[in-house]
Amino acid sequence: MIEIRWHGRGGQGAKTASQLLADAAFMAGQYVQSFPEYGPERSGAPITAYNRISDERCPIHSNIYEPDFVAVVDETLLESVDVTAGLKKDGAIIVNTSKSPADIRPMLKGYEGKVCTIDARRISMANLGAYFPNTPMLAAVVEVSGCVEKEQFLKDMEESYRHKFAKKPQVIEGNLKCLRQAMQETVTD
């Protein structure tokens, strides 16, 4: 089983990315869980979302305290949230930032595992003309975790986007470009 914890702020799409990852893993024949944790906070407040992906049915129904991977959609959370809490040393953290993994590592409270970065802002702005960090972050998580096969993931996401954006076909190609570019530009230390 692979467990993933997402840290973001309300309105950035961490919950949506978690759900899209679960959809992709489900389409690949795996058992999945996707659920958020947040209160009545407004847009911009910290939120957490979770994924469990497994080849077998998972009887666990709780938050994830020892994730294999952590995705940080907003790097400002590194200052206020212990994003590496419980993160396994053989896993990885993926941070949305224009900084290098070496620049981010000192902010991770001594985490010794793999540190990955992706400039989701730049990729999103270039391909969508607006800041939607969840699409590049989703691709970075797939790239780093290997939780679903990349080519099948891209095909499944194209199908999902064609359904979701049936009345806005102009955004389909931009989202697909975001996914491909993020997979190529995820930097690992």
HUJOCOR-V671545 format. One record per residue. N is the residue number from 1. OMEGA is omega in whole degrees, 0 to 359 (* if undefined). NEAR is the number of other ideal C-beta (glycine too) atoms within 12 Angstrom. Layout:
N:OMEGA:NEAR
N:OMEGA:NEAR
//
This chain:
1:174:24
2:178:34
3:184:35
4:176:47
5:180:46
6:173:51
7:178:46
8:175:43
9:180:31
10:179:26
11:180:22
12:175:38
13:178:36
14:178:46
15:179:31
16:179:29
17:178:45
18:179:42
19:179:26
20:177:37
21:177:48
22:178:36
23:181:27
24:179:38
25:177:37
26:179:24
27:178:24
28:175:27
29:181:16
30:173:29
31:185:21
32:168:32
33:175:30
34:180:32
35:178:26
36:172:28
37:177:24
38:179:26
39:183:11
40:183:8
41:179:16
42:177:12
43:180:14
44:179:15
45:179:22
46:174:31
47:177:35
48:175:36
49:187:42
50:171:39
51:165:45
52:180:36
53:186:37
54:174:24
55:181:16
56:178:13
57:184:13
58:181:23
59:182:11
60:178:18
61:179:11
62:174:14
63:181:22
64:184:36
65:179:18
66:184:24
67:172:39
68:183:33
69:175:43
70:175:47
71:180:54
72:185:50
73:181:47
74:186:34
75:178:33
76:178:20
77:178:34
78:181:30
79:188:16
80:183:15
81:177:26
82:186:23
83:180:36
84:180:33
85:177:21
86:183:22
87:183:33
88:182:25
89:179:18
90:176:15
91:180:31
92:171:40
93:181:49
94:186:53
95:174:48
96:182:49
97:173:35
98:181:18
99:178:24
100:175:18
101:180:26
102:178:16
103:182:18
104:186:33
105:180:25
106:180:14
107:189:27
108:172:36
109:175:19
110:179:14
111:186:31
112:183:17
113:183:27
114:177:29
115:182:37
116:177:41
117:177:40
118:179:46
119:184:30
120:179:44
121:182:30
122:181:21
123:180:37
124:181:34
125:182:21
126:187:21
127:183:29
128:181:32
129:179:15
130:184:18
131:175:26
132:187:32
133:186:41
134:182:41
135:177:47
136:179:46
137:177:52
138:180:58
139:179:43
140:178:47
141:178:52
142:180:41
143:186:34
144:187:36
145:185:41
146:185:20
147:172:38
148:180:36
149:190:19
150:183:27
151:177:16
152:177:19
153:181:35
154:178:30
155:180:20
156:179:30
157:177:37
158:178:24
159:180:20
160:180:28
161:179:30
162:177:19
163:184:17
164:184:20
165:182:21
166:181:13
167:177:10
168:186:15
169:181:16
170:181:14
171:182:23
172:183:25
173:178:18
174:178:26
175:178:38
176:176:30
177:177:28
178:181:42
179:182:45
180:182:29
181:180:28
182:178:45
183:181:33
184:188:19
185:177:27
186:184:37
187:180:28
188:177:23
189:*:23
//
